Amino acid sequence: MNTPASDYGLWSLVFINSLVFIIFAFSFAKPHTARDWRSFGAFSAFLVALFTEMYGFPLTIYLLSGWLTNRFPGVDWLAHDSGHLLEMLFGWQGNPHFGPFHLLSTVFIIAGFWLLSSAWKVLYAAGRLRSLASTDVYARIRHPQYVGFVLIMTGFLFQWPTLVTLAMFPVLVFMYVRLARREEHEALAEFGDTYRAYMRQVPAFLPRLSGPSADDRDPPPHAKTGGE
């Protein structure tokens, strides 16, 4: 297993897929500040690492080849479909693209991009009015953009888990949590009780199921733009 078969070594697909998803995510996230670019850059690195193993070189399969070959002797681990490790390990017999983990990954990825898109619309409108972004998705969760990134990464881990992206995932989640907390400290220092009330009403990362209150629907006009 020193040289990947023809199913890998497709570096043009690594480049194209990385570029397409990064541009797609950029169109939703629209980073502006240095902090935005750091979070988006880390997310982009995750995508590049993912597609490198998906189409370029199967590092995870290479490192686990001994165990995989002994445990599943009938599987061609250099075939591209075998990279859908969760389907293979749990004995899915059909096309892995229609397997339960792949379908679950699609749900996570779509939900993540939806959150990014929804968050940007609210932030853009609030920015023009210099008001608090507390309507729509921001009425249920304070940091939908960061949660969106995490959902997308989770979806890709279900679809194509690799040792590199598994190692990156908790680091990136920790980074997003720190960025969110830092932004909240800045908002509290500048806007005090206005933002503190918003924090009491809306969870940071797990969306509340109840509808927005009257206070959520009518935020003070002088409050912080965004929650991000």
GROMACS elastic network, one bead per residue, 0.5 to 0.9 nm:
[ bonds ]
;  ai    aj funct       b0    kb
    1     4     6  0.68045   500
    1     5     6  0.87706   500
    1    62     6  0.69797   500
    1    65     6  0.79499   500
    1    78     6  0.83222   500
    2    62     6  0.81722   500
    3    57     6  0.89277   500
    4     7     6  0.74718   500
    4     8     6  0.58157   500
    4     9     6  0.67949   500
    4    56     6  0.86848   500
    4    57     6  0.67229   500
    4    58     6  0.74795   500
    4    62     6  0.88858   500
    4    78     6  0.66620   500
    5     8     6  0.58416   500
    5     9     6  0.76463   500
    5    78     6  0.60961   500
    5    79     6  0.75454   500
    6     9     6  0.66359   500
    6    10     6  0.79490   500
    6    78     6  0.85877   500
    6    79     6  0.84751   500
    7    10     6  0.74500   500
    7    55     6  0.73679   500
    7    56     6  0.87706   500
    7    78     6  0.70615   500
    7    79     6  0.59559   500
    7    80     6  0.54027   500
    8    11     6  0.81653   500
    8    53     6  0.84067   500
    8    54     6  0.76720   500
    8    55     6  0.50698   500
    8    56     6  0.51771   500
    8    57     6  0.59812   500
    8    58     6  0.73513   500
    8    78     6  0.79194   500
    8    79     6  0.82985   500
    8    80     6  0.71638   500
    9    12     6  0.86739   500
    9    14     6  0.89741   500
    9    55     6  0.62746   500
    9    57     6  0.59986   500
   10    13     6  0.55287   500
   10    14     6  0.66599   500
   10    52     6  0.89340   500
   10    55     6  0.53157   500
   10    56     6  0.52267   500
   10    57     6  0.84401   500
   11    15     6  0.62560   500
   11    16     6  0.85523   500
   11    52     6  0.75919   500
   11    55     6  0.66438   500
   11    56     6  0.52751   500
   11    57     6  0.87851   500
   12    15     6  0.51418   500
   12    16     6  0.60707   500
   12    17     6  0.84918   500
   12    55     6  0.86497   500
   12    56     6  0.86179   500
   13    17     6  0.57653   500
   13    18     6  0.80793   500
   13    51     6  0.80040   500
   13    52     6  0.88227   500
   13    55     6  0.63823   500
   13    56     6  0.79301   500
   14    17     6  0.55272   500
   14    18     6  0.59609   500
   14    19     6  0.84203   500
   14    48     6  0.74051   500
   14    50     6  0.88326   500
   14    51     6  0.52191   500
   14    52     6  0.55389   500
   14    53     6  0.84714   500
   14    54     6  0.76930   500
   14    55     6  0.57639   500
   14    56     6  0.62816   500
   15    18     6  0.52802   500
   15    19     6  0.60063   500
   15    20     6  0.85308   500
   15    48     6  0.80806   500
   15    51     6  0.81306   500
   15    52     6  0.84499   500
   16    19     6  0.51609   500
   16    20     6  0.60218   500
   16    21     6  0.86213   500
   17    20     6  0.50934   500
   17    21     6  0.61217   500
   17    22     6  0.83554   500
   17    47     6  0.87259   500
   17    48     6  0.85666   500
   17    51     6  0.69423   500
   18    21     6  0.54746   500
   18    22     6  0.59815   500
   18    23     6  0.84672   500
   18    44     6  0.78686   500
   18    47     6  0.60759   500
   18    48     6  0.55292   500
   18    49     6  0.89799   500
   18    50     6  0.86020   500
   18    51     6  0.64753   500
   18    52     6  0.86610   500
   19    22     6  0.51656   500
   19    23     6  0.59730   500
   19    24     6  0.83377   500
   19    48     6  0.86323   500
   20    23     6  0.52854   500
   20    24     6  0.59723   500
   20    25     6  0.85603   500
   21    25     6  0.59698   500
   21    26     6  0.83429   500
   21    44     6  0.84829   500
   21    47     6  0.76608   500
   22    25     6  0.51237   500
   22    26     6  0.59823   500
   22    27     6  0.85969   500
   22    40     6  0.88187   500
   22    43     6  0.84586   500
   22    44     6  0.60004   500
   22    47     6  0.75502   500
   22    48     6  0.89238   500
   23    27     6  0.61543   500
   23    28     6  0.88066   500
   24    27     6  0.52391   500
   24    28     6  0.67631   500
   24    29     6  0.88775   500
   24   113     6  0.88767   500
   25    28     6  0.52384   500
   25    29     6  0.60091   500
   25    30     6  0.81218   500
   25    40     6  0.85313   500
   25    44     6  0.87849   500
   25   113     6  0.72686   500
   25   116     6  0.79934   500
   25   149     6  0.88282   500
   26    29     6  0.50816   500
   26    30     6  0.52558   500
   26    31     6  0.71705   500
   26    40     6  0.78489   500
   27    30     6  0.57085   500
   27   117     6  0.83931   500
   28    31     6  0.89873   500
   28   113     6  0.71504   500
   28   114     6  0.85646   500
   28   115     6  0.88732   500
   28   116     6  0.54441   500
   28   118     6  0.84836   500
   28   119     6  0.85585   500
   28   120     6  0.66672   500
   29    36     6  0.85989   500
   29    40     6  0.79978   500
   29   113     6  0.88955   500
   29   116     6  0.57227   500
   29   117     6  0.70509   500
   29   119     6  0.82106   500
   29   120     6  0.64493   500
   29   145     6  0.71261   500
   30    36     6  0.83568   500
   30   120     6  0.75798   500
   31    34     6  0.81871   500
   31    35     6  0.83296   500
   31    37     6  0.56262   500
   31    39     6  0.87110   500
   31    40     6  0.71264   500
   32    35     6  0.81091   500
   32    36     6  0.59408   500
   32    37     6  0.68425   500
   33    36     6  0.50387   500
   33    37     6  0.63505   500
   33    38     6  0.87258   500
   34    37     6  0.50789   500
   34    38     6  0.62406   500
   34    39     6  0.87999   500
   35    38     6  0.51122   500
   35    39     6  0.63863   500
   35    40     6  0.85852   500
   35   179     6  0.76098   500
   36    39     6  0.53518   500
   36    40     6  0.61133   500
   36    41     6  0.84400   500
   37    41     6  0.57508   500
   37    42     6  0.84777   500
   38    41     6  0.50293   500
   38    42     6  0.62351   500
   38    43     6  0.86373   500
   39    42     6  0.52962   500
   39    43     6  0.63525   500
   39    44     6  0.87126   500
   39   146     6  0.83675   500
   39   172     6  0.82837   500
   39   175     6  0.78133   500
   39   176     6  0.69622   500
   39   179     6  0.82283   500
   40    43     6  0.50394   500
   40    44     6  0.61282   500
   40    45     6  0.86731   500
   40   149     6  0.86250   500
   41    45     6  0.62294   500
   41    46     6  0.87199   500
   42    45     6  0.50821   500
   42    46     6  0.64220   500
   42    47     6  0.88864   500
   42   172     6  0.69872   500
   43    46     6  0.51220   500
   43    47     6  0.65314   500
   43    48     6  0.88991   500
   43   149     6  0.70923   500
   43   150     6  0.88690   500
   43   153     6  0.80690   500
   43   172     6  0.76752   500
   44    47     6  0.50822   500
   44    48     6  0.62963   500
   44    49     6  0.86877   500
   45    48     6  0.51064   500
   45    49     6  0.61817   500
   45    50     6  0.85232   500
   46    49     6  0.52221   500
   46    50     6  0.61480   500
   46    51     6  0.87885   500
   46   153     6  0.77529   500
   46   164     6  0.85959   500
   46   165     6  0.62719   500
   46   168     6  0.70158   500
   46   169     6  0.80105   500
   46   172     6  0.87978   500
   47    51     6  0.61933   500
   47    52     6  0.84187   500
   47   153     6  0.82298   500
   47   156     6  0.87737   500
   47   165     6  0.85498   500
   48    51     6  0.53491   500
   48    52     6  0.59662   500
   48    53     6  0.87698   500
   49    52     6  0.51680   500
   49    53     6  0.66159   500
   49    54     6  0.87079   500
   49   162     6  0.87993   500
   49   164     6  0.69603   500
   49   165     6  0.66584   500
   50    53     6  0.55628   500
   50    54     6  0.61789   500
   50    55     6  0.88152   500
   50   156     6  0.79777   500
   50   157     6  0.87359   500
   50   160     6  0.76390   500
   50   161     6  0.81898   500
   50   162     6  0.72506   500
   50   164     6  0.79273   500
   50   165     6  0.64354   500
   51    55     6  0.58746   500
   51    56     6  0.71656   500
   52    55     6  0.56716   500
   52    57     6  0.62079   500
   52    58     6  0.77906   500
   52    59     6  0.89257   500
   53    56     6  0.54238   500
   53    59     6  0.62192   500
   53    60     6  0.75655   500
   53    83     6  0.86652   500
   53   160     6  0.88005   500
   53   162     6  0.74227   500
   54    57     6  0.72335   500
   54    58     6  0.66309   500
   54    80     6  0.77578   500
   54    83     6  0.70754   500
   54   160     6  0.73104   500
   54   162     6  0.89445   500
   55    58     6  0.75990   500
   55    80     6  0.79917   500
   57    60     6  0.88058   500
   57    62     6  0.86302   500
   58    61     6  0.54393   500
   58    62     6  0.60718   500
   58    63     6  0.87047   500
   58    78     6  0.80568   500
   58    83     6  0.78306   500
   58   162     6  0.85877   500
   59    63     6  0.61316   500
   59    64     6  0.85515   500
   59   162     6  0.79155   500
   59   163     6  0.80949   500
   59   164     6  0.86401   500
   60    63     6  0.52305   500
   60    64     6  0.61226   500
   60    65     6  0.82088   500
   60    83     6  0.89552   500
   60   161     6  0.85162   500
   60   162     6  0.55231   500
   60   163     6  0.56997   500
   60   164     6  0.78369   500
   61    64     6  0.50505   500
   61    65     6  0.54073   500
   61    68     6  0.78492   500
   61    77     6  0.70611   500
   61    78     6  0.79890   500
   61    82     6  0.89851   500
   61    83     6  0.75319   500
   61    85     6  0.89308   500
   61   162     6  0.83099   500
   62    65     6  0.50601   500
   62    66     6  0.83454   500
   62    77     6  0.89014   500
   62    78     6  0.89277   500
   63    66     6  0.77182   500
   63    67     6  0.89476   500
   64    67     6  0.55872   500
   64    68     6  0.59890   500
   64    69     6  0.84725   500
   65    68     6  0.50692   500
   65    69     6  0.58218   500
   65    70     6  0.84167   500
   65    77     6  0.77186   500
   66    69     6  0.53632   500
   66    70     6  0.62565   500
   66    71     6  0.85387   500
   67    70     6  0.52763   500
   67    71     6  0.59357   500
   67    72     6  0.82854   500
   68    71     6  0.51430   500
   68    72     6  0.56572   500
   68    73     6  0.75344   500
   68    75     6  0.85429   500
   68    77     6  0.78635   500
   68    89     6  0.89648   500
   69    72     6  0.52711   500
   69    74     6  0.78959   500
   69    75     6  0.74266   500
   69    76     6  0.85777   500
   69    77     6  0.77526   500
   70    73     6  0.55609   500
   72    75     6  0.58793   500
   72    88     6  0.88431   500
   72    89     6  0.82703   500
   73    76     6  0.82078   500
   75    78     6  0.87496   500
   75    79     6  0.86055   500
   75    82     6  0.75591   500
   75    88     6  0.84685   500
   76    79     6  0.56203   500
   76    80     6  0.89982   500
   76    82     6  0.69882   500
   77    80     6  0.77957   500
   77    81     6  0.83936   500
   77    82     6  0.54053   500
   77    83     6  0.73295   500
   78    81     6  0.85133   500
   78    82     6  0.69337   500
   78    83     6  0.80109   500
   79    82     6  0.55247   500
   79    83     6  0.74335   500
   80    83     6  0.56165   500
   80    84     6  0.80502   500
   81    84     6  0.58671   500
   81    85     6  0.85808   500
   81    88     6  0.87284   500
   81    95     6  0.80004   500
   81    96     6  0.65751   500
   81    97     6  0.82743   500
   82    85     6  0.61735   500
   82    87     6  0.83091   500
   82    88     6  0.64230   500
   82    96     6  0.82522   500
   83    86     6  0.85893   500
   83    87     6  0.89623   500
   83    88     6  0.81417   500
   83   159     6  0.88550   500
   83   160     6  0.63676   500
   83   161     6  0.80790   500
   83   162     6  0.88902   500
   84    87     6  0.57636   500
   84    88     6  0.64262   500
   84    89     6  0.87851   500
   84    96     6  0.65461   500
   84    97     6  0.82942   500
   84   101     6  0.87113   500
   84   102     6  0.79882   500
   84   158     6  0.84034   500
   84   159     6  0.61303   500
   84   160     6  0.52015   500
   84   161     6  0.74029   500
   85    88     6  0.50105   500
   85    89     6  0.58614   500
   85    90     6  0.84198   500
   85   158     6  0.87742   500
   85   159     6  0.80616   500
   85   160     6  0.66318   500
   85   161     6  0.67276   500
   85   162     6  0.87577   500
   86    89     6  0.51290   500
   86    90     6  0.60578   500
   86    91     6  0.84878   500
   86    92     6  0.85498   500
   86   101     6  0.67702   500
   86   102     6  0.87185   500
   86   158     6  0.71589   500
   86   159     6  0.76642   500
   86   160     6  0.78790   500
   86   161     6  0.77179   500
   87    90     6  0.53909   500
   87    91     6  0.62137   500
   87    92     6  0.50694   500
   87    93     6  0.82256   500
   87    96     6  0.61088   500
   87    99     6  0.63077   500
   87   100     6  0.75187   500
   87   101     6  0.66013   500
   87   102     6  0.79415   500
   87   159     6  0.87124   500
   88    91     6  0.52183   500
   88    92     6  0.58501   500
   88    93     6  0.80160   500
   88    96     6  0.79215   500
   89    92     6  0.77761   500
   92    95     6  0.80385   500
   92    96     6  0.71302   500
   92    99     6  0.67275   500
   92   100     6  0.85404   500
   93    96     6  0.78788   500
   93    99     6  0.86610   500
   94    97     6  0.84933   500
   94    98     6  0.73543   500
   94    99     6  0.71099   500
   95    98     6  0.56427   500
   95    99     6  0.66630   500
   96   100     6  0.82733   500
   96   101     6  0.84367   500
   96   102     6  0.69207   500
   97   100     6  0.86241   500
   97   101     6  0.87279   500
   97   102     6  0.57637   500
   97   103     6  0.74347   500
   97   159     6  0.85722   500
   98   101     6  0.83685   500
   98   102     6  0.63646   500
   98   103     6  0.63083   500
   99   102     6  0.53581   500
   99   103     6  0.62122   500
   99   104     6  0.86001   500
  100   103     6  0.51626   500
  100   104     6  0.60417   500
  100   105     6  0.85310   500
  101   105     6  0.60338   500
  101   106     6  0.86364   500
  101   155     6  0.88388   500
  101   158     6  0.56346   500
  101   159     6  0.61941   500
  102   106     6  0.63472   500
  102   107     6  0.88749   500
  102   155     6  0.82362   500
  102   156     6  0.86426   500
  102   158     6  0.64824   500
  102   160     6  0.83494   500
  103   106     6  0.51011   500
  103   107     6  0.65651   500
  103   108     6  0.89394   500
  103   158     6  0.89624   500
  103   159     6  0.81684   500
  104   107     6  0.51811   500
  104   108     6  0.64790   500
  104   109     6  0.87653   500
  104   155     6  0.71014   500
  104   158     6  0.72468   500
  104   159     6  0.80904   500
  105   108     6  0.51311   500
  105   109     6  0.61204   500
  105   110     6  0.85689   500
  105   152     6  0.82111   500
  105   154     6  0.72781   500
  105   156     6  0.60715   500
  105   157     6  0.75776   500
  105   158     6  0.53479   500
  105   159     6  0.55288   500
  106   109     6  0.51239   500
  106   110     6  0.60461   500
  106   111     6  0.84027   500
  106   152     6  0.88551   500
  106   155     6  0.63698   500
  106   156     6  0.82396   500
  106   159     6  0.80882   500
  107   110     6  0.53290   500
  107   111     6  0.60533   500
  107   112     6  0.85419   500
  107   155     6  0.73414   500
  108   111     6  0.51163   500
  108   112     6  0.60714   500
  108   113     6  0.87348   500
  108   148     6  0.89357   500
  108   151     6  0.54051   500
  108   152     6  0.59271   500
  108   153     6  0.83941   500
  108   154     6  0.68328   500
  108   156     6  0.83312   500
  109   112     6  0.50675   500
  109   113     6  0.63173   500
  109   114     6  0.85391   500
  109   148     6  0.83995   500
  109   149     6  0.88949   500
  109   151     6  0.61913   500
  109   153     6  0.75357   500
  109   154     6  0.77527   500
  109   155     6  0.51782   500
  109   156     6  0.72947   500
  110   113     6  0.52777   500
  110   114     6  0.60644   500
  110   115     6  0.86229   500
  110   151     6  0.86475   500
  110   152     6  0.75392   500
  110   155     6  0.87293   500
  111   114     6  0.50030   500
  111   115     6  0.61862   500
  111   116     6  0.87229   500
  111   148     6  0.71944   500
  111   151     6  0.70270   500
  111   152     6  0.76587   500
  112   115     6  0.51543   500
  112   116     6  0.63526   500
  112   117     6  0.87005   500
  112   144     6  0.87707   500
  112   145     6  0.82624   500
  112   147     6  0.72194   500
  112   149     6  0.61565   500
  112   150     6  0.73876   500
  112   152     6  0.50545   500
  112   153     6  0.86230   500
  112   155     6  0.86475   500
  113   116     6  0.50250   500
  113   117     6  0.61420   500
  113   118     6  0.85163   500
  113   145     6  0.89471   500
  113   148     6  0.62264   500
  113   149     6  0.78563   500
  113   151     6  0.84365   500
  113   152     6  0.71343   500
  114   117     6  0.51160   500
  114   118     6  0.60005   500
  114   119     6  0.84169   500
  114   148     6  0.76046   500
  115   118     6  0.50916   500
  115   119     6  0.59025   500
  115   120     6  0.84835   500
  115   137     6  0.76632   500
  115   144     6  0.58399   500
  115   145     6  0.63462   500
  115   147     6  0.76669   500
  115   148     6  0.52415   500
  115   149     6  0.87085   500
  116   119     6  0.52348   500
  116   120     6  0.62134   500
  116   121     6  0.88354   500
  116   144     6  0.67694   500
  116   145     6  0.50305   500
  116   146     6  0.82192   500
  116   147     6  0.84855   500
  116   148     6  0.55887   500
  116   149     6  0.77051   500
  117   120     6  0.53095   500
  117   121     6  0.64877   500
  117   122     6  0.89818   500
  117   145     6  0.84394   500
  118   121     6  0.54093   500
  118   122     6  0.66060   500
  118   123     6  0.87877   500
  118   136     6  0.79047   500
  118   137     6  0.65949   500
  118   138     6  0.89072   500
  118   144     6  0.82992   500
  118   145     6  0.87358   500
  119   122     6  0.53626   500
  119   123     6  0.61197   500
  119   124     6  0.85584   500
  119   133     6  0.88079   500
  119   136     6  0.84455   500
  119   137     6  0.65360   500
  119   138     6  0.71504   500
  119   143     6  0.84560   500
  119   144     6  0.60983   500
  119   145     6  0.61952   500
  120   123     6  0.50241   500
  120   124     6  0.59237   500
  120   125     6  0.85204   500
  120   145     6  0.80039   500
  121   124     6  0.52756   500
  121   125     6  0.63074   500
  121   126     6  0.86194   500
  122   125     6  0.52621   500
  122   126     6  0.60438   500
  122   127     6  0.84344   500
  122   133     6  0.60044   500
  122   134     6  0.79846   500
  122   135     6  0.70530   500
  122   136     6  0.73059   500
  122   137     6  0.79293   500
  122   138     6  0.76445   500
  122   226     6  0.79629   500
  123   126     6  0.50747   500
  123   127     6  0.58801   500
  123   128     6  0.86395   500
  123   132     6  0.85048   500
  123   133     6  0.58092   500
  123   225     6  0.70807   500
  123   226     6  0.54277   500
  123   227     6  0.83940   500
  123   228     6  0.86363   500
  124   127     6  0.51086   500
  124   128     6  0.64477   500
  124   129     6  0.88793   500
  124   133     6  0.88123   500
  124   226     6  0.86419   500
  125   128     6  0.53897   500
  125   129     6  0.65650   500
  125   130     6  0.86198   500
  125   131     6  0.85717   500
  125   133     6  0.80404   500
  126   129     6  0.51277   500
  126   130     6  0.57233   500
  126   131     6  0.50230   500
  126   132     6  0.60850   500
  126   133     6  0.53526   500
  126   134     6  0.86414   500
  126   224     6  0.89506   500
  126   225     6  0.58371   500
  126   226     6  0.67906   500
  127   131     6  0.65928   500
  127   132     6  0.82336   500
  127   133     6  0.81102   500
  127   224     6  0.89795   500
  127   225     6  0.55086   500
  127   226     6  0.73358   500
  128   131     6  0.79388   500
  128   225     6  0.88505   500
  129   132     6  0.86891   500
  129   221     6  0.78443   500
  129   225     6  0.83700   500
  130   221     6  0.69061   500
  130   222     6  0.68328   500
  130   223     6  0.74129   500
  130   224     6  0.72438   500
  130   225     6  0.56478   500
  131   134     6  0.87697   500
  131   219     6  0.74178   500
  131   220     6  0.70568   500
  131   222     6  0.58879   500
  131   223     6  0.53990   500
  131   224     6  0.61442   500
  131   225     6  0.52121   500
  131   226     6  0.78072   500
  132   135     6  0.84638   500
  132   195     6  0.85120   500
  132   219     6  0.62289   500
  132   220     6  0.71667   500
  132   221     6  0.69256   500
  132   222     6  0.75932   500
  132   223     6  0.50341   500
  132   224     6  0.50324   500
  132   226     6  0.56294   500
  132   227     6  0.75565   500
  133   136     6  0.86559   500
  133   138     6  0.62150   500
  133   139     6  0.81938   500
  133   142     6  0.89203   500
  133   219     6  0.82761   500
  133   223     6  0.87579   500
  133   224     6  0.77319   500
  133   225     6  0.59269   500
  133   227     6  0.65137   500
  134   137     6  0.76188   500
  134   140     6  0.82355   500
  134   141     6  0.87577   500
  134   142     6  0.79942   500
  134   198     6  0.79447   500
  134   202     6  0.87729   500
  134   216     6  0.60680   500
  134   217     6  0.70822   500
  134   218     6  0.84661   500
  134   219     6  0.69993   500
  134   226     6  0.75988   500
  134   227     6  0.79886   500
  135   138     6  0.52265   500
  135   140     6  0.82811   500
  135   212     6  0.80691   500
  135   216     6  0.68234   500
  135   217     6  0.60588   500
  135   218     6  0.85303   500
  135   219     6  0.86843   500
  136   139     6  0.54645   500
  136   140     6  0.74187   500
  136   212     6  0.86103   500
  136   217     6  0.88406   500
  137   140     6  0.54996   500
  137   141     6  0.63373   500
  137   142     6  0.82917   500
  137   144     6  0.71594   500
  137   207     6  0.85986   500
  138   141     6  0.51126   500
  138   142     6  0.55224   500
  138   143     6  0.75142   500
  138   144     6  0.71000   500
  138   202     6  0.79102   500
  138   226     6  0.84576   500
  138   227     6  0.78261   500
  139   142     6  0.74894   500
  139   198     6  0.89809   500
  139   201     6  0.84245   500
  139   202     6  0.64482   500
  139   207     6  0.87357   500
  139   208     6  0.85349   500
  139   211     6  0.78913   500
  139   212     6  0.57181   500
  139   213     6  0.85722   500
  139   216     6  0.62484   500
  139   217     6  0.77587   500
  140   144     6  0.88885   500
  140   201     6  0.86501   500
  140   202     6  0.57237   500
  140   203     6  0.68896   500
  140   204     6  0.87164   500
  140   206     6  0.82797   500
  140   208     6  0.51627   500
  140   209     6  0.72881   500
  140   210     6  0.79965   500
  140   211     6  0.76474   500
  140   212     6  0.71385   500
  141   144     6  0.60212   500
  141   202     6  0.56929   500
  141   203     6  0.52983   500
  141   204     6  0.55165   500
  141   205     6  0.59585   500
  141   206     6  0.64801   500
  141   208     6  0.68655   500
  142   145     6  0.89341   500
  142   180     6  0.89468   500
  142   198     6  0.85856   500
  142   199     6  0.76399   500
  142   202     6  0.62410   500
  142   203     6  0.61202   500
  142   205     6  0.66601   500
  142   206     6  0.88501   500
  142   207     6  0.82895   500
  142   226     6  0.86257   500
  142   227     6  0.56940   500
  142   228     6  0.74105   500
  143   146     6  0.57067   500
  143   147     6  0.63824   500
  143   148     6  0.86481   500
  143   180     6  0.70177   500
  143   203     6  0.86526   500
  143   204     6  0.58281   500
  143   205     6  0.60751   500
  143   227     6  0.63506   500
  143   228     6  0.58682   500
  144   148     6  0.58587   500
  144   149     6  0.86696   500
  144   204     6  0.84140   500
  144   205     6  0.72187   500
  144   207     6  0.87482   500
  144   227     6  0.89286   500
  144   228     6  0.82519   500
  145   149     6  0.64112   500
  145   150     6  0.87811   500
  145   228     6  0.75661   500
  146   149     6  0.51755   500
  146   150     6  0.63840   500
  146   151     6  0.86980   500
  146   173     6  0.85313   500
  146   176     6  0.61201   500
  146   177     6  0.80534   500
  146   180     6  0.79057   500
  146   205     6  0.82909   500
  146   228     6  0.83518   500
  147   150     6  0.50559   500
  147   151     6  0.61206   500
  147   152     6  0.86631   500
  147   173     6  0.89925   500
  147   176     6  0.84962   500
  147   205     6  0.64008   500
  147   206     6  0.84755   500
  148   151     6  0.51173   500
  148   152     6  0.62845   500
  148   153     6  0.87010   500
  149   152     6  0.52439   500
  149   153     6  0.62952   500
  149   154     6  0.86123   500
  149   173     6  0.89867   500
  149   176     6  0.89413   500
  150   153     6  0.51321   500
  150   154     6  0.60328   500
  150   155     6  0.85298   500
  150   169     6  0.82586   500
  150   172     6  0.82227   500
  150   173     6  0.67614   500
  150   176     6  0.86297   500
  151   154     6  0.50008   500
  151   155     6  0.61053   500
  151   156     6  0.87165   500
  152   155     6  0.50620   500
  152   156     6  0.63823   500
  152   157     6  0.87295   500
  153   156     6  0.51594   500
  153   157     6  0.62506   500
  153   158     6  0.88094   500
  153   165     6  0.86044   500
  153   169     6  0.73637   500
  154   157     6  0.50579   500
  154   158     6  0.64215   500
  154   159     6  0.87048   500
  154   169     6  0.81575   500
  155   158     6  0.52664   500
  155   159     6  0.63233   500
  155   160     6  0.87027   500
  156   160     6  0.58093   500
  156   161     6  0.71255   500
  157   160     6  0.52929   500
  157   162     6  0.73871   500
  157   165     6  0.73954   500
  157   166     6  0.72847   500
  157   169     6  0.88545   500
  158   161     6  0.61299   500
  161   164     6  0.86385   500
  161   165     6  0.70117   500
  161   166     6  0.68395   500
  162   165     6  0.54221   500
  162   166     6  0.59692   500
  162   167     6  0.84897   500
  163   166     6  0.51066   500
  163   167     6  0.61265   500
  163   168     6  0.86261   500
  164   167     6  0.51731   500
  164   168     6  0.61964   500
  164   169     6  0.86746   500
  165   169     6  0.59008   500
  166   169     6  0.53037   500
  166   170     6  0.75231   500
  167   170     6  0.66540   500
  167   171     6  0.72604   500
  168   171     6  0.53005   500
  168   172     6  0.61234   500
  168   173     6  0.86637   500
  169   172     6  0.52294   500
  169   173     6  0.61824   500
  169   174     6  0.86223   500
  170   173     6  0.50001   500
  170   174     6  0.60473   500
  170   175     6  0.84817   500
  171   174     6  0.51773   500
  171   175     6  0.61932   500
  171   176     6  0.87584   500
  172   176     6  0.61649   500
  172   177     6  0.85931   500
  173   176     6  0.51536   500
  173   177     6  0.62340   500
  173   178     6  0.86553   500
  174   177     6  0.51543   500
  174   178     6  0.62250   500
  174   179     6  0.86438   500
  175   178     6  0.51336   500
  175   179     6  0.61541   500
  175   180     6  0.85893   500
  176   179     6  0.50290   500
  176   180     6  0.60805   500
  176   181     6  0.85844   500
  177   180     6  0.50908   500
  177   181     6  0.61819   500
  177   182     6  0.85884   500
  177   205     6  0.88900   500
  178   181     6  0.51112   500
  178   182     6  0.60787   500
  178   183     6  0.85839   500
  179   182     6  0.51124   500
  179   183     6  0.62035   500
  179   184     6  0.86461   500
  179   228     6  0.86361   500
  180   183     6  0.51929   500
  180   184     6  0.62873   500
  180   185     6  0.87926   500
  180   204     6  0.84115   500
  180   227     6  0.84218   500
  180   228     6  0.65905   500
  181   184     6  0.50370   500
  181   185     6  0.62511   500
  181   186     6  0.87075   500
  182   185     6  0.51410   500
  182   186     6  0.63646   500
  182   187     6  0.86832   500
  183   186     6  0.51345   500
  183   187     6  0.61848   500
  183   188     6  0.86347   500
  183   227     6  0.75910   500
  183   228     6  0.64212   500
  184   188     6  0.60278   500
  184   189     6  0.84632   500
  184   195     6  0.83128   500
  184   199     6  0.88322   500
  184   227     6  0.73431   500
  184   228     6  0.79127   500
  185   188     6  0.51180   500
  185   189     6  0.61067   500
  185   190     6  0.86494   500
  186   189     6  0.51255   500
  186   190     6  0.62809   500
  186   191     6  0.85063   500
  187   190     6  0.52267   500
  187   191     6  0.57399   500
  187   192     6  0.72610   500
  187   195     6  0.66367   500
  187   196     6  0.87598   500
  187   223     6  0.88957   500
  187   224     6  0.65249   500
  187   227     6  0.80702   500
  188   191     6  0.52817   500
  188   193     6  0.73421   500
  188   194     6  0.81472   500
  188   195     6  0.59947   500
  188   196     6  0.65407   500
  189   192     6  0.58058   500
  190   195     6  0.89271   500
  190   224     6  0.81569   500
  191   194     6  0.58858   500
  191   195     6  0.60072   500
  191   196     6  0.82547   500
  191   222     6  0.84026   500
  191   223     6  0.63788   500
  191   224     6  0.67159   500
  192   195     6  0.58982   500
  192   196     6  0.61787   500
  192   197     6  0.87982   500
  193   197     6  0.59077   500
  193   198     6  0.84745   500
  194   197     6  0.54405   500
  194   198     6  0.65901   500
  194   199     6  0.89312   500
  194   219     6  0.85642   500
  194   220     6  0.74794   500
  194   222     6  0.87363   500
  194   223     6  0.63723   500
  194   224     6  0.84277   500
  195   199     6  0.62109   500
  195   200     6  0.87147   500
  195   223     6  0.69988   500
  195   224     6  0.72425   500
  195   227     6  0.87913   500
  196   199     6  0.50472   500
  196   200     6  0.63822   500
  196   201     6  0.88223   500
  197   200     6  0.51144   500
  197   201     6  0.63899   500
  197   202     6  0.87836   500
  198   201     6  0.51642   500
  198   202     6  0.60790   500
  198   215     6  0.87252   500
  198   216     6  0.75430   500
  198   219     6  0.87046   500
  199   202     6  0.53963   500
  199   203     6  0.67392   500
  199   204     6  0.75124   500
  200   203     6  0.74321   500
  201   212     6  0.86206   500
  201   213     6  0.84566   500
  201   215     6  0.88998   500
  201   216     6  0.77808   500
  202   207     6  0.77511   500
  202   208     6  0.70570   500
  202   212     6  0.87477   500
  202   216     6  0.86891   500
  203   206     6  0.60285   500
  203   207     6  0.61584   500
  203   208     6  0.65749   500
  204   207     6  0.75865   500
  208   211     6  0.79051   500
  210   213     6  0.87974   500
  212   215     6  0.78527   500
  212   216     6  0.55786   500
  212   217     6  0.65809   500
  213   216     6  0.51555   500
  213   217     6  0.64581   500
  213   218     6  0.88397   500
  214   217     6  0.51521   500
  214   218     6  0.62807   500
  214   219     6  0.87991   500
  215   218     6  0.52598   500
  215   219     6  0.61166   500
  215   220     6  0.87378   500
  216   219     6  0.58576   500
  218   221     6  0.85783   500
  219   222     6  0.85865   500
  219   223     6  0.74644   500
  220   223     6  0.57675   500
  221   224     6  0.86910   500
  222   225     6  0.87073   500
  223   226     6  0.88979   500
  224   227     6  0.73112   500
  225   228     6  0.84872   500
